[in-house]
Amino acid sequence: MENFASKTAQTRARLIKAATEVFALEGLSGATTREIARVAKVNEVTLFRHFQNKEQLLAAVIQQMIALQAEALANEDEWTQDLLIDLRHYATLFNQMLEEHEGLIRTFIGEAKRHPNAACQILHDAAESLYKKLIAYLQKGQKNGTVRPEIDAEIAVDMFTAMLLSGMLRRTATPTTVSYNRECYIDACVDLFVRGISTMPINTDNFSLKK
C-alpha cells in the first residue's frame, strides 16, 4: 500500500511538472492532455485517473507555484514582526517562485484576456488564501502600531507583489539591460515598501541596496 501511494504521488508530480512545461510552451489553449501525458511519459488514461480535465491540471500547477509562500505564511505566530526581516523573507520566496515559473507566468499574462473565466479564476482561487494571510500580517502590524493605520492592506499587498513581478519580468527579458542583480532589486523593493507603510525607523544595514 505504501509503495502504491508513493508511486501515485510520483506520477502526479510528473504530470504537474509536464503540465507546467507544456502550458508554458504551448499556452493555455494550445496545451493538450495528450501532449502533457506524452511529456510525462504516461498514457492519457493515466492522466485522467489523476486529473479529470486540463483545468484541474492547471489548478494543480498554480497551487504548486504558490506552495513555498503558503508554507512561509503557514505559522503567522512564528514571524518576527520585524517588517524588514519578514517581508524580505517573503519577497525572496515569492521571487523564487516567479523565476522558477517565468515561462508559465508570461503565458498567463499573455493569455489572461482571452481566458478570463478559466485562467484568471483559477489564479484568483489559488492565491486568495495566500494574499489574505499577508494582508492579515499587515493588519496585525496596524494593530501593533508598526504599520501606518491609514494604509489599505489589500492595496499594499498588490503593490508589493507587483513590484516583485515586474522586476522579474524586466531582469529575465532578452536582451536585458539592467545593471543590478536580483538581491539588490529585492532589497530595494522591500526597503521602499517598508518605508512607505512603517511607523518605525528603518535600519537597512544588512541590505544590499547598492549594486
VEXKOLLO-853529 format. One line per 2 residues: number of its first residue (from 1); their letters; for each residue x, y, z of N, C-alpha, C, CB. Coordinates in Angstrom, 1 decimal, decimal comma. Glycine has a CB too. Layout:
NUM	a	X:Y:Z:X:Y:Z:X:Y:Z:X:Y:Z ~ ...
//
This chain:
1	me	0,8:-1,2:0,0:0,0:0,0:0,0:0,9:1,3:0,0:-0,9:0,0:1,2 ~ 1,9:1,2:0,8:2,8:2,4:0,9:3,5:2,6:-0,4:3,9:2,2:2,0
3	nf	4,0:1,5:-1,1:4,7:1,7:-2,4:3,7:2,2:-3,4:5,2:0,3:-2,8 ~ 2,4:1,8:-3,4:1,4:2,2:-4,3:1,2:3,7:-4,2:0,1:1,5:-4,1
5	as	1,1:4,2:-2,9:0,9:5,6:-2,6:2,1:6,4:-3,1:0,7:5,8:-1,1 ~ 3,3:5,9:-2,9:4,5:6,6:-3,3:4,5:6,7:-4,9:5,7:5,9:-2,8
7	kt	4,1:5,6:-5,5:4,1:5,6:-7,0:3,1:6,6:-7,5:3,9:4,2:-7,5 ~ 1,9:6,6:-6,9:0,9:7,5:-7,3:1,3:9,0:-7,1:-0,4:7,3:-6,4
9	aq	2,0:9,3:-6,0:2,5:10,6:-5,8:3,5:11,0:-6,8:3,0:10,8:-4,4 ~ 4,4:10,1:-7,2:5,4:10,4:-8,2:4,8:10,6:-9,5:6,4:9,2:-8,2
11	tr	3,8:9,8:-9,9:3,1:10,0:-11,2:2,4:11,4:-11,2:2,1:8,9:-11,5 ~ 1,8:11,7:-10,1:1,1:13,0:-10,1:2,1:14,2:-10,2:0,3:13,2:-8,7
13	ar	3,2:14,0:-9,5:4,3:15,1:-9,6:4,8:15,2:-11,0:5,4:14,8:-8,6 ~ 5,0:14,1:-11,7:5,5:14,1:-13,1:4,5:14,8:-14,0:5,8:12,7:-13,6
15	li	3,2:14,5:-13,8:2,1:15,1:-14,6:2,1:16,7:-14,4:0,8:14,5:-14,3 ~ 2,2:17,1:-13,1:2,2:18,5:-12,9:3,4:19,2:-13,5:2,2:18,8:-11,3
17	ka	4,6:18,5:-13,4:5,8:19,1:-14,0:5,7:19,2:-15,5:7,1:18,2:-13,6 ~ 5,1:18,1:-16,1:4,9:18,1:-17,5:3,9:19,2:-18,0:4,5:16,8:-18,0
19	at	2,9:19,3:-17,2:1,8:20,3:-17,5:2,4:21,7:-17,4:0,6:20,2:-16,5 ~ 3,3:22,0:-16,4:3,9:23,3:-16,3:4,7:23,6:-17,6:4,8:23,3:-15,1
21	ev	5,5:22,6:-18,1:6,3:22,8:-19,3:5,4:23,1:-20,5:7,2:21,6:-19,5 ~ 4,4:22,2:-20,6:3,5:22,3:-21,8:2,7:23,6:-21,9:2,6:21,1:-21,9
23	fa	2,1:24,0:-20,7:1,4:25,3:-20,6:2,3:26,4:-21,0:0,8:25,5:-19,2 ~ 3,5:26,4:-20,5:4,5:27,5:-20,8:4,8:27,6:-22,3:5,7:27,3:-19,9
25	le	5,0:26,4:-22,9:5,4:26,4:-24,3:4,2:26,6:-25,3:6,1:25,1:-24,6 ~ 3,1:25,9:-25,0:2,0:25,9:-25,9:0,9:26,9:-25,6:1,5:24,5:-26,0
27	gl	0,9:27,4:-24,4:-0,2:28,3:-24,0:-1,3:27,5:-23,4:-0,7:29,1:-25,2 ~ -2,3:28,2:-22,8:-3,4:27,5:-22,2:-4,3:26,9:-23,2:-4,2:28,5:-21,4
29	sg	-4,5:27,5:-24,3:-5,4:26,8:-25,4:-4,7:25,7:-26,1:-5,9:27,9:-26,3 ~ -3,4:26,0:-26,5:-2,6:25,0:-27,3:-2,3:23,8:-26,5:-1,4:25,7:-27,8
31	at	-2,1:23,8:-25,2:-1,8:22,7:-24,4:-2,9:21,6:-24,5:-1,4:23,0:-23,0 ~ -2,5:20,4:-24,7:-3,5:19,3:-24,7:-3,1:18,3:-23,7:-3,6:18,7:-26,1
33	tr	-4,1:17,5:-23,2:-3,8:16,5:-22,2:-3,0:15,4:-22,9:-5,1:15,8:-21,7 ~ -3,1:15,2:-24,2:-2,3:14,2:-24,9:-0,8:14,5:-24,8:-2,8:14,0:-26,3
35	ei	-0,5:15,8:-25,1:0,9:16,3:-25,1:1,4:16,3:-23,6:1,0:17,7:-25,7 ~ 0,6:16,6:-22,7:1,1:16,6:-21,3:1,4:15,2:-20,9:0,0:17,2:-20,3
37	ar	0,5:14,2:-21,3:0,8:12,8:-20,9:2,1:12,3:-21,6:-0,4:11,9:-21,4 ~ 2,3:12,8:-22,9:3,5:12,4:-23,6:4,7:12,9:-22,9:3,4:12,9:-25,1
39	va	4,8:14,1:-22,5:5,9:14,7:-21,9:6,2:14,0:-20,5:5,7:16,2:-21,7 ~ 5,1:13,7:-19,8:5,2:13,0:-18,5:5,5:11,5:-18,7:3,9:13,1:-17,8
41	kv	5,5:11,0:-19,9:5,8:9,6:-20,3:4,8:8,7:-19,6:7,2:9,3:-19,8 ~ 3,5:9,0:-19,7:2,5:8,2:-19,3:1,4:8,2:-20,4:1,8:8,6:-17,9
43	ne	0,4:7,3:-20,3:-0,6:7,4:-21,3:-1,7:8,3:-20,8:-1,2:5,9:-21,6 ~ -2,6:8,7:-21,7:-3,6:9,7:-21,4:-4,6:9,2:-20,4:-4,3:10,2:-22,7
45	vt	-4,8:7,9:-20,4:-5,8:7,3:-19,4:-5,2:7,5:-18,0:-6,0:5,8:-19,7 ~ -3,9:7,3:-17,8:-3,3:7,5:-16,5:-3,5:9,0:-16,1:-1,8:7,2:-16,6
47	lf	-3,3:9,9:-17,0:-3,5:11,3:-16,7:-4,9:11,5:-16,1:-3,3:12,2:-17,9 ~ -5,9:11,0:-16,8:-7,3:11,2:-16,4:-7,6:10,5:-15,1:-8,2:10,7:-17,5
49	rh	-6,8:9,5:-14,7:-7,0:8,9:-13,4:-6,7:9,9:-12,2:-6,2:7,6:-13,2 ~ -5,7:10,8:-12,5:-5,3:11,8:-11,6:-6,0:13,1:-11,7:-3,8:12,0:-11,7
51	fq	-6,3:13,5:-12,9:-7,0:14,8:-13,2:-8,1:14,6:-14,2:-5,9:15,9:-13,7 ~ -9,3:15,1:-13,9:-10,4:14,9:-14,7:-10,3:15,7:-16,0:-11,7:15,3:-14,0
53	nk	-9,6:16,8:-16,0:-9,5:17,6:-17,2:-8,3:18,6:-17,1:-10,8:18,5:-17,4 ~ -8,1:19,4:-18,2:-7,0:20,3:-18,2:-7,1:21,4:-17,2:-6,9:20,9:-19,6
55	eq	-8,3:21,8:-16,9:-8,5:22,8:-15,9:-8,0:22,4:-14,5:-9,9:23,3:-15,8 ~ -8,2:21,1:-14,1:-7,7:20,6:-12,9:-6,2:20,5:-12,8:-8,3:19,2:-12,6
57	ll	-5,6:20,2:-14,0:-4,2:20,2:-14,1:-3,6:21,6:-13,9:-3,7:19,6:-15,4 ~ -4,3:22,6:-14,5:-3,8:24,0:-14,4:-3,9:24,4:-12,9:-4,7:24,9:-15,3
59	aa	-5,0:24,1:-12,3:-5,2:24,5:-10,9:-4,0:23,8:-10,0:-6,5:24,0:-10,3 ~ -3,7:22,6:-10,3:-2,6:21,9:-9,5:-1,3:22,6:-9,8:-2,5:20,4:-9,9
61	vi	-1,0:23,0:-11,0:0,2:23,7:-11,4:0,3:25,0:-10,6:0,3:24,0:-12,9 ~ -0,8:25,8:-10,5:-0,8:27,1:-9,8:-0,6:26,9:-8,3:-2,1:27,9:-10,1
63	qq	-1,3:25,9:-7,8:-1,2:25,6:-6,3:0,3:25,2:-6,0:-2,1:24,5:-5,9 ~ 0,9:24,5:-6,9:2,3:24,1:-6,6:3,2:25,4:-6,7:2,8:23,1:-7,6
65	mi	2,9:26,3:-7,6:3,6:27,5:-7,7:3,7:28,3:-6,4:3,0:28,4:-8,9 ~ 2,6:28,4:-5,7:2,5:29,2:-4,5:2,8:28,5:-3,2:1,1:29,9:-4,4
67	al	3,2:27,2:-3,4:3,4:26,3:-2,2:4,4:26,9:-1,3:3,7:24,9:-2,6 ~ 5,5:27,4:-1,8:6,6:27,9:-1,0:6,1:29,1:-0,1:7,8:28,4:-1,8
69	qa	5,4:30,0:-0,7:4,9:31,1:0,0:3,8:30,7:1,1:4,2:32,2:-0,9 ~ 3,0:29,8:0,7:2,0:29,3:1,6:2,6:28,7:2,8:1,1:28,2:0,9
71	ea	3,7:27,9:2,6:4,4:27,3:3,7:5,1:28,4:4,6:5,5:26,4:3,2 ~ 5,6:29,4:4,0:6,2:30,5:4,7:5,2:31,3:5,6:6,9:31,5:3,8
73	la	4,0:31,3:5,1:3,0:32,1:5,9:2,1:31,2:6,7:2,1:32,9:4,9 ~ 2,4:29,9:6,8:1,5:29,0:7,5:1,4:29,2:9,0:2,0:27,6:7,3
75	ne	2,6:29,6:9,6:2,6:29,9:11,0:2,9:31,3:11,3:3,6:28,9:11,7 ~ 1,8:32,1:11,3:2,0:33,6:11,5:2,6:33,9:12,8:0,6:34,3:11,3
77	de	2,4:33,1:13,8:2,9:33,4:15,2:4,4:33,3:15,2:2,3:32,5:16,2 ~ 5,0:32,6:14,2:6,5:32,5:14,2:7,2:33,6:13,5:6,8:31,1:13,6
79	wt	6,4:34,5:12,9:7,0:35,7:12,2:7,7:36,5:13,3:6,0:36,5:11,4 ~ 8,7:37,2:12,9:9,5:38,1:13,9:8,7:39,4:14,2:10,8:38,4:13,3
81	qd	7,8:39,7:13,3:7,0:41,0:13,4:8,0:42,2:13,1:6,4:41,2:14,9 ~ 9,2:41,9:12,6:10,0:43,0:12,1:9,7:43,0:10,6:11,6:42,6:12,4
83	ll	9,2:44,2:10,2:8,7:44,3:8,8:9,8:44,0:7,8:8,1:45,6:8,5 ~ 11,0:44,5:8,0:12,1:44,3:7,0:12,5:42,8:6,9:13,3:45,1:7,5
85	id	12,6:42,2:8,1:13,0:40,8:8,1:11,9:39,9:7,5:13,3:40,3:9,5 ~ 10,7:40,1:7,9:9,6:39,2:7,4:9,3:39,4:6,0:8,4:39,5:8,2
87	lr	9,3:40,7:5,5:8,9:40,9:4,1:10,1:40,6:3,2:8,5:42,4:4,0 ~ 11,3:40,7:3,7:12,5:40,3:2,9:12,4:38,8:2,7:13,8:40,7:3,6
89	hy	12,0:38,0:3,7:11,9:36,6:3,6:10,8:36,2:2,6:11,6:35,9:5,0 ~ 9,7:36,9:2,8:8,6:36,6:1,8:8,9:37,0:0,4:7,3:37,4:2,3
91	at	9,6:38,1:0,2:9,9:38,6:-1,1:10,9:37,6:-1,8:10,6:40,0:-1,1 ~ 11,8:37,0:-1,0:12,8:36,1:-1,5:12,1:34,8:-2,0:13,8:35,7:-0,5
93	lf	11,1:34,3:-1,3:10,4:33,1:-1,7:9,5:33,4:-2,9:9,5:32,6:-0,5 ~ 8,8:34,6:-2,8:8,0:35,0:-3,9:8,8:35,1:-5,2:7,2:36,3:-3,6
95	nq	9,9:35,7:-5,1:10,8:35,9:-6,3:11,3:34,5:-6,8:12,0:36,8:-6,0 ~ 11,6:33,6:-5,9:12,0:32,3:-6,3:10,9:31,6:-7,1:12,3:31,4:-5,0
97	ml	9,7:31,7:-6,6:8,5:31,1:-7,4:8,4:31,8:-8,8:7,3:31,3:-6,6 ~ 8,5:33,1:-8,8:8,4:33,8:-10,1:9,5:33,3:-11,1:8,5:35,3:-9,9
99	ee	10,7:33,2:-10,7:11,8:32,8:-11,6:11,7:31,4:-12,0:13,1:33,1:-10,9 ~ 11,3:30,5:-11,1:11,1:29,1:-11,5:10,0:28,9:-12,5:10,8:28,3:-10,2
101	he	9,0:29,8:-12,5:7,9:29,6:-13,4:7,7:30,8:-14,3:6,6:29,4:-12,6 ~ 8,9:31,3:-14,7:8,8:32,5:-15,6:8,0:32,3:-16,9:10,2:32,9:-16,0
103	gl	8,3:31,2:-17,6:7,6:30,9:-18,8:6,1:30,8:-18,7:8,2:29,6:-19,4 ~ 5,7:30,1:-17,6:4,3:29,9:-17,4:3,6:31,3:-17,0:4,0:28,9:-16,2
105	ir	4,3:32,1:-16,2:3,8:33,4:-15,8:3,6:34,3:-17,0:4,7:34,0:-14,8 ~ 4,6:34,3:-17,9:4,5:35,1:-19,2:3,3:34,6:-20,0:5,8:35,0:-20,0
107	tf	3,0:33,3:-20,0:1,9:32,7:-20,7:0,6:33,2:-20,1:1,9:31,2:-20,7 ~ 0,5:33,2:-18,8:-0,7:33,7:-18,1:-1,0:35,1:-18,4:-0,6:33,5:-16,6
109	ig	0,1:35,9:-18,4:-0,1:37,4:-18,7:-0,5:37,6:-20,2:1,3:38,1:-18,5 ~ 0,1:36,8:-21,1:-0,3:36,9:-22,5:-1,7:36,5:-22,8:0,7:36,2:-23,3
111	ea	-2,2:35,5:-22,1:-3,5:34,9:-22,5:-4,6:35,2:-21,5:-3,3:33,4:-22,5 ~ -4,3:36,0:-20,5:-5,3:36,3:-19,5:-6,6:36,9:-20,1:-4,8:37,2:-18,4
113	kr	-6,5:37,8:-21,0:-7,6:38,4:-21,6:-8,5:37,5:-22,5:-7,2:39,6:-22,5 ~ -7,8:36,5:-23,0:-8,5:35,5:-23,9:-9,2:34,4:-23,0:-7,6:34,9:-24,9
115	hp	-8,8:34,3:-21,8:-9,3:33,2:-20,9:-9,7:33,8:-19,6:-8,3:32,0:-20,8 ~ -10,6:34,8:-19,5:-10,9:35,4:-18,2:-11,6:34,5:-17,3:-11,7:36,6:-18,5
117	na	-12,4:33,6:-17,8:-13,2:32,7:-16,9:-12,4:31,4:-16,5:-14,5:32,4:-17,5 ~ -11,3:31,2:-17,1:-10,5:30,0:-16,8:-9,3:30,3:-16,0:-10,2:29,2:-18,0
119	ac	-8,3:30,8:-16,7:-7,0:31,1:-16,0:-7,1:32,1:-14,9:-6,0:31,6:-17,0 ~ -7,9:33,2:-15,1:-8,0:34,2:-14,1:-8,7:33,7:-12,8:-8,7:35,5:-14,6
121	qi	-9,7:32,9:-13,0:-10,4:32,4:-11,8:-9,6:31,4:-11,0:-11,7:31,8:-12,3 ~ -8,9:30,6:-11,8:-8,0:29,6:-11,1:-6,9:30,3:-10,4:-7,4:28,6:-12,1
123	lh	-6,3:31,3:-11,0:-5,3:32,1:-10,3:-5,8:32,7:-9,1:-4,7:33,1:-11,3 ~ -7,0:33,3:-9,2:-7,6:34,0:-8,0:-7,8:33,1:-6,9:-8,9:34,7:-8,4
125	da	-8,4:31,9:-7,2:-8,8:30,9:-6,2:-7,5:30,4:-5,5:-9,6:29,8:-6,8 ~ -6,5:30,1:-6,2:-5,3:29,5:-5,7:-4,5:30,5:-4,8:-4,4:29,0:-6,8
127	ae	-4,5:31,8:-5,2:-3,8:32,8:-4,4:-4,5:33,5:-3,3:-3,2:33,8:-5,4 ~ -5,8:33,3:-3,3:-6,7:34,1:-2,4:-6,2:33,9:-0,9:-8,1:33,7:-2,5
129	sl	-6,1:32,6:-0,5:-5,7:32,4:0,9:-4,4:33,0:1,3:-5,8:30,9:1,3 ~ -3,4:32,9:0,3:-2,1:33,4:0,5:-2,1:34,9:0,6:-1,2:33,0:-0,7
131	yk	-2,9:35,6:-0,2:-3,0:37,0:-0,1:-3,6:37,4:1,2:-3,8:37,6:-1,3 ~ -4,6:36,7:1,6:-5,3:37,0:2,8:-4,4:37,0:4,0:-6,5:36,1:3,1
133	kl	-3,5:36,0:4,0:-2,5:35,8:5,1:-1,5:37,0:5,2:-1,7:34,5:5,0 ~ -1,1:37,5:4,0:-0,2:38,6:4,0:-0,9:39,9:4,4:0,5:38,8:2,6
135	ia	-2,2:40,0:3,9:-3,0:41,1:4,3:-3,2:41,1:5,8:-4,4:41,1:3,6 ~ -3,5:40,0:6,4:-3,7:39,8:7,9:-2,4:40,2:8,6:-4,1:38,4:8,2
137	yl	-1,3:39,9:8,0:0,0:40,2:8,7:0,1:41,7:8,8:1,2:39,6:7,9 ~ -0,2:42,4:7,7:-0,1:43,9:7,7:-1,1:44,5:8,7:-0,2:44,5:6,3
139	qk	-2,3:43,9:8,7:-3,3:44,4:9,6:-3,0:44,2:11,0:-4,7:43,7:9,3 ~ -2,3:43,1:11,3:-1,8:42,9:12,7:-0,7:44,0:13,0:-1,2:41,5:12,8
141	gq	0,1:44,3:12,1:1,1:45,4:12,3:0,4:46,7:12,6:2,0:45,5:11,1 ~ -0,8:46,9:11,9:-1,5:48,2:12,2:-2,0:48,2:13,6:-2,7:48,3:11,2
143	kn	-2,5:47,0:14,1:-3,0:46,9:15,5:-1,8:47,1:16,5:-3,7:45,6:15,7 ~ -0,6:46,6:16,1:0,5:46,7:17,0:1,2:48,1:16,9:1,5:45,6:16,6
145	gt	0,8:48,9:15,9:1,4:50,2:15,8:2,6:50,3:14,9:1,7:50,7:17,1 ~ 3,0:49,2:14,2:4,2:49,2:13,4:3,9:49,6:11,9:4,9:47,9:13,4
147	vr	2,6:49,4:11,5:2,2:49,8:10,2:1,2:50,9:10,2:1,5:48,5:9,5 ~ 1,4:51,9:9,3:0,5:53,1:9,3:-0,9:52,7:9,3:0,9:54,0:8,2
149	pe	-1,8:53,2:10,2:-3,2:52,8:10,2:-4,0:53,2:9,0:-3,8:53,4:11,4 ~ -3,6:54,2:8,3:-4,4:54,6:7,1:-4,1:53,8:5,9:-4,2:56,1:6,9
151	id	-3,1:52,9:5,9:-2,8:52,1:4,8:-3,8:51,1:4,5:-1,4:51,4:5,0 ~ -4,2:50,9:3,2:-5,1:49,9:2,8:-4,3:48,6:2,6:-6,0:50,2:1,5
153	ae	-4,4:47,6:3,5:-3,5:46,4:3,4:-3,7:45,7:2,1:-3,8:45,5:4,6 ~ -4,9:45,6:1,6:-5,1:44,8:0,3:-4,3:45,5:-0,8:-6,6:44,7:0,0
155	ia	-4,5:46,9:-0,9:-3,8:47,6:-2,0:-2,3:47,5:-1,8:-4,2:49,1:-2,0 ~ -1,8:47,5:-0,5:-0,4:47,4:-0,2:0,2:46,1:-0,7:-0,1:47,6:1,3
157	vd	-0,5:45,0:-0,4:0,0:43,7:-0,9:0,0:43,6:-2,4:-1,0:42,6:-0,3 ~ -1,0:44,1:-3,1:-1,0:44,1:-4,5:0,2:44,9:-5,1:-2,3:44,7:-5,1
159	mf	0,5:46,1:-4,4:1,6:46,9:-4,9:3,0:46,2:-4,7:1,6:48,2:-4,1 ~ 3,1:45,5:-3,5:4,4:44,8:-3,2:4,6:43,7:-4,1:4,3:44,3:-1,7
161	ta	3,7:42,8:-4,3:3,8:41,7:-5,2:4,0:42,2:-6,7:2,7:40,7:-5,1 ~ 3,4:43,3:-7,1:3,5:43,8:-8,4:4,9:44,3:-8,7:2,5:44,9:-8,7
163	ml	5,5:44,9:-7,7:6,9:45,3:-7,8:7,8:44,2:-8,1:7,4:46,1:-6,6 ~ 7,6:43,1:-7,3:8,5:41,9:-7,5:8,3:41,2:-8,8:8,2:40,9:-6,4
165	ls	7,0:41,2:-9,3:6,7:40,6:-10,6:7,3:41,4:-11,7:5,2:40,5:-10,8 ~ 7,2:42,7:-11,7:7,7:43,5:-12,8:9,2:43,4:-12,8:7,2:44,9:-12,6
167	gm	9,8:43,3:-11,6:11,3:43,2:-11,6:11,8:41,9:-12,2:11,8:43,3:-10,2 ~ 11,1:40,8:-11,9:11,4:39,5:-12,5:11,3:39,6:-14,0:10,6:38,4:-11,9
169	lr	10,2:40,1:-14,5:10,0:40,2:-16,0:11,1:41,1:-16,6:8,6:40,7:-16,3 ~ 11,4:42,1:-16,0:12,5:43,0:-16,5:13,8:42,3:-16,6:12,5:44,3:-15,7
171	rt	14,2:41,7:-15,5:15,5:41,0:-15,4:15,7:39,9:-16,3:15,8:40,6:-14,0 ~ 14,6:39,1:-16,6:14,7:37,9:-17,4:14,4:38,2:-18,9:13,7:36,9:-16,9
173	at	14,1:39,4:-19,2:13,8:39,7:-20,6:15,1:39,6:-21,4:13,2:41,2:-20,8 ~ 14,9:39,2:-22,7:16,1:39,0:-23,6:16,0:39,9:-24,8:16,2:37,5:-24,0
175	pt	17,0:40,8:-25,0:18,2:41,0:-24,1:17,8:42,0:-23,0:19,3:41,7:-24,9 ~ 18,5:41,8:-21,9:18,2:42,6:-20,7:19,3:43,7:-20,6:18,2:41,8:-19,4
177	tv	18,9:44,8:-20,1:19,9:45,9:-20,0:20,1:46,4:-18,5:19,4:47,1:-20,8 ~ 19,5:45,6:-17,6:19,6:46,1:-16,2:21,0:45,9:-15,7:18,6:45,3:-15,3
179	sy	21,5:46,8:-14,8:22,8:46,7:-14,3:22,9:46,3:-12,8:23,5:48,1:-14,4 ~ 21,7:45,9:-12,2:21,7:45,5:-10,9:21,3:44,0:-10,8:20,6:46,3:-10,1
181	nr	21,6:43,4:-9,7:21,3:42,0:-9,5:20,0:41,7:-8,8:22,5:41,2:-8,8 ~ 19,7:40,5:-8,7:18,4:40,1:-8,1:18,3:40,5:-6,6:18,2:38,6:-8,1
183	ec	19,4:40,3:-5,9:19,3:40,6:-4,4:19,2:42,2:-4,2:20,6:40,2:-3,8 ~ 19,9:42,9:-5,0:19,8:44,4:-4,9:18,3:44,9:-5,2:20,7:45,1:-5,8
185	yi	17,7:44,3:-6,2:16,4:44,7:-6,5:15,4:44,3:-5,4:15,9:44,0:-7,9 ~ 15,5:43,1:-4,9:14,6:42,6:-3,9:14,7:43,5:-2,6:14,9:41,2:-3,5
187	da	16,0:43,8:-2,2:16,2:44,6:-1,1:15,7:46,0:-1,3:17,7:44,7:-0,8 ~ 15,8:46,6:-2,5:15,3:47,9:-2,8:13,8:47,9:-2,7:15,8:48,4:-4,2
189	cv	13,2:46,9:-3,2:11,7:46,8:-3,2:11,2:46,8:-1,7:11,2:45,6:-3,9 ~ 11,8:45,9:-0,9:11,4:45,8:0,5:11,7:47,1:1,2:12,2:44,6:1,2
191	dl	12,8:47,7:1,0:13,2:48,9:1,7:12,2:50,0:1,3:14,6:49,4:1,3 ~ 11,9:50,2:0,0:10,9:51,2:-0,4:9,5:51,0:0,1:10,9:51,3:-1,9
193	fv	9,1:49,7:0,1:7,8:49,3:0,6:7,6:49,6:2,1:7,5:47,9:0,2 ~ 8,6:49,1:2,8:8,5:49,2:4,3:8,6:50,6:4,7:9,7:48,4:5,0
195	rg	9,4:51,4:4,1:9,5:52,9:4,4:8,1:53,5:4,2:10,6:53,6:3,6 ~ 7,4:53,0:3,2:6,1:53,6:2,9:5,0:53,2:3,8:5,7:53,2:1,5
197	is	5,1:52,1:4,5:4,0:51,6:5,3:4,3:51,7:6,8:3,6:50,2:5,0 ~ 5,6:51,7:7,2:6,0:51,6:8,6:5,9:52,9:9,4:7,5:51,1:8,6
199	tm	5,6:52,7:10,6:5,6:53,9:11,6:6,9:53,9:12,3:4,5:53,8:12,5 ~ 7,8:53,0:12,1:9,1:52,8:12,9:10,3:53,2:12,0:9,2:51,4:13,4
201	pi	11,4:53,6:12,7:12,6:53,9:12,0:13,1:52,6:11,3:13,7:54,4:13,0 ~ 13,7:52,8:10,1:14,2:51,6:9,3:15,7:51,5:9,3:13,7:51,8:7,9
203	nt	16,1:50,3:9,7:17,6:50,0:9,7:17,9:49,0:8,6:18,0:49,5:11,0 ~ 18,6:49,5:7,5:18,9:48,6:6,4:20,3:48,2:6,3:18,5:49,3:5,1
205	dn	21,0:48,1:7,4:22,4:47,8:7,5:22,8:46,5:6,8:22,9:47,8:8,9 ~ 21,9:45,5:6,9:22,1:44,2:6,3:21,6:44,0:4,9:21,6:43,1:7,2
207	fs	21,2:45,1:4,3:20,6:45,1:3,0:21,6:45,5:1,9:19,3:46,0:2,9 ~ 21,5:44,8:0,8:22,4:45,1:-0,4:21,8:46,1:-1,3:22,8:43,8:-1,1
209	lk	21,6:47,3:-0,9:20,9:48,3:-1,7:21,7:48,9:-2,8:20,4:49,4:-0,8 ~ 23,0:48,7:-2,7:23,9:49,1:-3,8:24,3:47,9:-4,6:25,2:49,8:-3,2
211	k	24,4:48,2:-5,9:24,7:47,1:-6,9:26,2:46,7:-6,8:24,4:47,5:-8,3
//
